[in-house]
Amino acid sequence: MRKIGGFLVIFGIGSLFLNQIGLEFKMLFWLGEGLEIRIAMVIVGILLLMLSYIGKNESKVEPESKVEPESKKNFSNKVTINDNKKLIKQHFGFDSENYKWLLIGLAVNILGFLLMIGGAATEANEFNESELFSMRRITIAPMLIVAGYIVILYAIMKKNKVKKD
């Protein structure tokens, strides 16, 4: 998260300076003279940097014990022993259910983008308004895309159920 935040800050500030002298990054040529997206990139980058440093400070917890050698084989679960000689199983953030929701959201998103495809004219003098501005392209496809992003966000934010062993 720190690398992405740093990239956004540098890219946003660089884009602001280049815009003032009449130049632009090739990736951002579509922005034109608008400063809002450039400023938003800098703000989002700063927020990501702040969140990464906050998360880094909170995750600094002194280890209570040694890690068993068997846990090195499994990257998703870590088994530690605390002072009372009890096994504590620590789980990686994503579970199989999270991945399932993530793939469903991605599929809904791709379906929305596929429904937007089409509507091109075969000749330069021809304009087919009913095909270009159809209900499928203007209403259904954007709703599916937004729904896909919501499902993806749910998959990322969903907490795993704690299993009692």
C-alpha positions in Angstrom: 0.0 0.0 0.0 2.9 2.3 0.7 4.3 1.8 -2.8 1.0 2.6 -4.5 0.5 5.6 -2.3 4.0 6.9 -3.0 3.5 6.3 -6.7 0.2 8.3 -6.7 1.7 11.2 -4.8 4.7 11.5 -7.1 2.6 10.9 -10.2 0.0 13.4 -9.1 2.5 16.1 -8.2 4.4 15.5 -11.4 1.3 15.8 -13.4 0.4 19.1 -11.7 3.8 20.5 -12.5 3.9 19.2 -16.1 0.4 20.6 -16.7 1.6 24.1 -15.7 4.3 24.1 -18.3 2.0 22.6 -21.0 3.2 19.0 -20.9 1.5 15.8 -19.8 2.2 12.2 -19.0 1.1 10.0 -21.9 -1.2 8.0 -19.5 -3.1 11.1 -18.5 -3.6 12.8 -21.8 -7.4 12.5 -21.5 -7.4 14.8 -18.4 -6.9 17.9 -20.4 -6.8 21.0 -18.2 -8.7 19.5 -15.3 -6.9 19.8 -12.0 -9.5 17.9 -9.9 -8.2 14.4 -10.8 -4.6 15.4 -10.3 -5.3 16.8 -6.9 -7.4 13.7 -6.0 -4.5 11.4 -7.0 -2.2 13.3 -4.6 -4.8 13.2 -1.8 -5.5 9.5 -2.3 -1.8 8.8 -2.4 -1.3 10.7 0.9 -4.2 8.8 2.5 -2.7 5.4 1.4 0.7 6.4 2.8 -0.8 7.4 6.1 -2.8 4.2 6.3 0.3 2.1 5.5 2.2 3.8 8.3 -0.6 3.4 10.8 -1.0 -0.3 9.9 2.7 -0.8 10.2 2.8 0.7 13.7 -0.2 -1.3 14.9 1.2 -4.6 13.6 4.4 -4.3 15.6 3.6 -6.7 18.3 6.4 -8.6 20.0 6.3 -12.3 19.3 5.2 -14.4 22.2 7.0 -17.5 21.2 8.8 -19.4 18.6 7.2 -20.6 15.3 7.1 -24.3 14.8 9.1 -25.6 11.8 6.0 -27.3 10.4 4.3 -24.0 9.9 6.9 -22.9 7.4 5.4 -25.3 4.9 1.9 -23.7 5.0 2.0 -20.0 4.1 -1.6 -19.3 4.9 -1.6 -20.5 8.5 1.0 -19.9 11.2 1.1 -22.0 14.3 2.7 -20.4 17.4 3.1 -21.5 21.0 2.3 -18.9 23.7 3.6 -18.9 27.4 0.9 -21.4 28.5 2.1 -24.0 25.9 -1.1 -23.8 24.0 -1.2 -23.8 20.2 -2.6 -20.7 18.6 -3.5 -20.8 14.9 -3.2 -17.5 13.1 -4.9 -17.3 9.7 -4.0 -15.2 6.7 -6.6 -12.5 5.8 -8.4 -14.2 2.9 -10.3 -17.4 3.2 -11.8 -19.5 0.4 -15.1 -17.8 0.8 -13.4 -14.4 0.3 -11.9 -15.6 -3.0 -15.3 -17.0 -4.1 -16.9 -13.6 -3.6 -14.0 -11.9 -5.3 -14.3 -14.1 -8.4 -18.1 -13.5 -8.4 -17.6 -9.8 -8.3 -15.0 -9.9 -11.0 -17.3 -12.0 -13.2 -20.2 -9.5 -12.7 -17.8 -6.7 -13.6 -16.6 -8.4 -16.8 -20.2 -9.1 -17.7 -21.1 -5.5 -17.4 -18.2 -4.4 -19.6 -19.1 -7.0 -22.2 -22.6 -5.7 -22.3 -21.3 -2.3 -23.2 -19.5 -3.5 -26.2 -20.9 -2.7 -29.7 -22.9 0.0 -31.3 -20.3 0.9 -33.9 -21.5 2.2 -37.2 -20.5 0.3 -40.4 -20.4 3.5 -42.5 -19.3 7.0 -41.5 -22.6 8.6 -42.6 -24.7 6.2 -40.6 -25.9 6.8 -37.0 -28.1 4.2 -35.3 -29.3 5.9 -32.2 -31.4 3.0 -30.9 -28.4 0.6 -31.0 -26.0 3.0 -29.5 -28.2 4.3 -26.7 -30.0 1.1 -25.9 -31.2 0.1 -22.4 -28.5 -2.6 -22.2 -25.6 -0.2 -22.8 -26.9 2.9 -20.9 -28.6 1.3 -17.8 -28.0 -2.4 -17.3 -24.3 -2.5 -18.0 -23.3 0.3 -15.7 -25.5 -1.1 -12.9 -23.7 -4.5 -13.3 -20.3 -2.8 -13.2 -21.2 -0.9 -10.0 -22.7 -4.1 -8.5 -19.5 -6.0 -9.4 -17.3 -3.4 -7.6 -19.6 -3.6 -4.5 -19.2 -7.4 -4.4 -15.5 -7.1 -4.8 -15.4 -4.5 -1.9 -17.5 -6.9 0.2 -15.1 -9.8 -0.6 -12.1 -7.6 0.6 -13.8 -6.4 3.8 -15.5 -9.6 4.8 -14.1 -11.1 8.0 -13.5 -14.8 8.3 -15.3 -16.9 10.8 -13.3 -18.0 13.7 -13.0 -21.8 13.8 -12.7 -23.3 17.3 -10.4 -26.4 17.3 
